[in-house]
Amino acid sequence: MSVDRTVASAEEALADLARFDSIVDVRSETEFAEDHIPGAINCPVLTDAERAEVGTMDRQQSSFEARRRGAAYVARNIAKHLEQSFADKPRSWKPLVYCWRGGNRSGAMTHILGRVGWHARQLEGGYRAFRRAVLADLDHLPARFTFRVVCGTTGSGKSRLLQHLADAGAQVLDLEALAHHRGSLLGGLPTLPQPSQRQFETRLWHALRGFNHARQVFIESESRKVGELRVPDQLLLSMRAADCVRLELPLEARVRLLRDEYVHFESDAATLHEKLDCLVPLHGHERVDAWKRLVDEGRWDALVERLLLDHYDPAYLRSIGRNFTRSPQAQPLVLESDDPAAFREAARVLAG
C-alpha cells in the first residue's frame, strides 16, 4: 500500500509544528480572524466574497457552474500567492497547509506547491482536527502543572507583578493579556477588542504547551469569565485548588495605579456613566448618582477610592474566599508603593 507523503495527520503535525518552515491557512479572511493555528499566515484560495458568490451559484444555478467559477478563483489566488507571499521561498521550504477540513482548498494549494518542488504537507482534517486537539488538550494539560495564584484586591498590581515575573524568567499565564481585558466591569481595552472564544482557547493551549511541567506557573486569581470570554473548566479547577500569594498595596498607591490603567475614562465621562449604571441593581440609584457626580466634578481620586471601598473590595473578598480554597493560607506579599522597583524586587523573590 502506498503512503501519501503530502498528507500529515493532525497528531503528527501538531506534535511538532516547529519542523515546518511556514503554516499556511488557505481559508477565507473571516475564518482566519475567528481562529487559526498559532504562527499561521493567511493565504486564502477563496476570499469571503468569492465563497459567498460560489455558494449562491451552487444553490441557484448548478454545482458544475459553481465548481467552474470556484476553480477559476482558486487558480487565480494561488498564482497571486506564488508571485507575492511565496516569491522568496527557497527550494528547501517546508510548509504545512490547511483549510477547514483538509479538503479541496488545502488540497489544491498543496498540489501546486508540490509541483513547484516544495515539500508541502496538507493537514489531515484541517482546522477542525486542530480544534478537536486544542479542546482535548485543554481538558488534561492544566492538571500537569503546579499553579501559583496571585491574589489581591483590585488595583493591587497583580497584572504588573505578573509582567515583572515574566521579565524575571518565571512561567506566567496572563489570562487578561490573552483575553485583551482587565477582568472587571470597566476592564475593556478601548483600542483592542477581545478575541473570539476559540482564539482565546487557542492562545491558552499554545501558552500551556510551551511551559515546562517541572516549573510552577504563576497566574492571576481570575473569575470564570474574563470580559466576555470563558476560562476553560479544567484550567479553572486547577487554579482554584492552587497555592496563593496575596499581594497588598496601600490604598493611595492602588488609586494611582488604577487611574493610570483606566485613564481613557477621564476623557469619556459619558461612557463611564453608562458603565456605572450597570451597578445600580447592586448599589441603588443614590450611591451610583453620587459616583457620577464625582465624575462630573473631575474628582478622580475620590471616585476611584469610593469604587474600591464600596464595590470592588467587598466583591473581590467574597469571591476569593468562595472560589480559591487555599486563599486563607496565602503567602502575604506587602509592597509599600507602586514604584516599579518594588514590583521588580517582589518578582525576583517570588521567581526564586
Residue pairs with C-beta under 8 A, 6 or more apart in sequence:
5 121
6 110
6 111
6 114
6 120
6 121
6 122
7 102
7 121
7 122
7 124
8 96
8 121
8 122
8 123
8 124
9 124
9 125
10 123
10 124
10 125
10 129
10 130
10 132
10 133
11 133
13 20
13 96
13 121
13 123
13 124
14 130
14 133
17 23
17 37
17 38
17 39
17 96
19 94
20 94
20 95
20 96
20 121
21 89
21 92
21 93
21 94
21 95
22 41
22 89
22 93
22 94
22 95
22 96
23 37
23 39
23 40
23 41
23 95
23 96
23 98
24 40
24 41
24 43
24 95
24 96
24 97
24 98
24 109
25 31
25 32
25 36
25 37
25 40
25 41
25 42
25 43
25 98
25 99
25 127
26 43
26 44
26 45
26 97
26 98
26 99
26 105
26 106
26 109
27 36
27 42
27 44
27 98
27 99
27 100
27 105
27 127
28 44
28 46
28 47
28 48
28 50
28 51
29 42
29 44
29 47
29 48
30 48
31 100
31 127
32 40
32 42
32 44
34 196
34 198
34 199
35 127
35 131
35 196
35 198
35 199
35 202
36 42
36 127
36 199
36 202
37 98
37 127
37 130
37 202
38 202
38 203
38 206
40 98
41 85
43 77
43 81
43 85
43 109
44 77
45 73
45 74
45 77
45 78
45 99
45 105
45 108
45 109
46 54
46 70
46 73
46 74
46 77
46 105
47 73
47 77
50 70
50 73
50 77
53 69
54 66
54 69
54 70
54 73
55 66
57 65
57 66
57 69
58 66
74 105
74 108
78 108
78 109
78 112
81 109
82 112
82 116
86 93
86 113
89 95
89 118
91 117
91 118
92 119
93 118
93 119
94 118
94 119
94 120
94 121
95 113
95 118
95 120
95 121
96 120
96 121
96 122
96 123
97 106
97 109
97 110
97 113
97 120
97 121
97 122
97 123
98 106
98 122
98 123
98 126
98 127
98 130
99 105
99 106
99 126
99 127
100 126
100 127
100 128
101 125
101 126
101 127
101 128
101 129
102 122
102 123
102 124
102 125
102 126
102 128
102 129
103 126
106 122
106 123
106 126
107 122
109 120
110 120
110 121
110 122
113 120
114 120
123 129
123 130
125 132
131 198
134 201
134 202
134 205
135 201
137 205
137 208
137 209
138 201
138 204
138 205
138 208
138 232
138 234
138 235
139 232
139 234
140 234
141 205
141 208
141 209
141 234
142 208
142 232
142 234
142 235
142 237
142 238
142 239
143 234
143 238
144 213
145 208
145 211
145 213
145 216
145 217
145 238
146 216
146 217
146 242
147 173
147 216
147 217
147 218
147 219
147 238
147 239
147 242
147 243
148 216
148 217
148 218
148 219
148 242
148 243
148 244
148 245
148 350
149 218
149 219
149 220
149 221
149 239
149 242
149 243
149 244
149 245
149 324
149 326
149 327
150 158
150 161
150 162
150 218
150 219
150 220
150 221
150 244
150 245
150 247
151 158
151 221
151 244
151 245
151 246
151 247
151 320
151 324
151 327
151 330
152 158
152 221
152 246
152 247
152 248
152 249
153 254
153 308
153 312
153 313
153 316
153 317
154 184
154 254
154 258
154 308
154 312
154 313
154 316
155 249
155 254
155 255
155 257
155 258
155 304
155 308
155 312
156 247
156 248
156 249
156 254
156 257
157 247
157 249
157 254
157 257
157 335
157 338
157 343
158 220
158 221
158 247
159 174
159 176
159 177
159 182
159 220
160 257
160 340
160 343
161 247
161 343
161 346
161 347
161 350
162 172
162 174
162 218
162 219
162 220
163 172
163 174
164 340
164 343
164 344
164 346
164 347
165 172
165 218
165 347
165 350
165 351
166 172
166 174
167 344
167 347
168 344
168 347
168 348
168 351
169 351
170 216
170 218
170 347
170 350
170 351
171 211
171 212
171 215
171 216
171 217
171 218
172 217
172 218
172 219
173 204
173 207
173 208
173 211
173 217
173 218
173 219
174 219
174 220
175 183
175 204
175 219
175 220
175 222
175 226
175 231
176 182
176 183
176 187
176 220
176 222
176 226
178 195
178 200
178 203
178 204
178 207
179 194
179 195
179 200
179 226
179 227
179 229
180 189
180 192
180 193
180 194
180 195
180 227
181 187
181 188
181 189
181 194
181 226
181 227
181 228
181 229
182 188
182 189
182 261
183 220
183 222
183 223
183 226
183 227
184 312
185 275
185 278
185 279
186 262
186 265
186 272
186 275
187 227
188 194
188 227
190 264
194 200
194 227
194 228
194 229
195 203
195 229
197 229
197 230
200 229
201 232
204 232
204 235
211 217
218 350
219 239
219 242
221 239
221 244
221 320
221 324
221 327
222 231
222 239
223 231
223 319
223 323
224 230
224 231
224 236
225 231
231 239
239 324
240 323
240 324
240 325
241 325
241 326
242 324
242 326
243 326
243 329
243 330
243 331
244 324
244 326
244 327
244 329
244 330
244 331
245 330
245 331
245 333
245 350
246 327
246 330
246 331
246 332
246 333
247 333
247 335
247 346
248 332
248 333
248 334
248 335
249 257
249 335
249 337
249 338
250 336
250 337
251 305
251 308
253 335
253 337
253 338
254 304
254 308
254 338
255 301
255 304
255 305
255 308
256 338
257 338
258 304
258 308
259 266
259 300
259 301
259 304
265 271
265 272
265 275
266 298
266 300
269 295
269 296
272 295
273 292
273 295
276 288
276 291
276 292
276 295
277 288
279 288
279 311
280 288
282 311
283 310
283 311
287 310
290 306
291 303
291 306
291 307
294 300
294 302
294 303
294 306
295 303
320 327
321 327
321 328
333 346
333 350
335 342
335 343
335 346
336 342
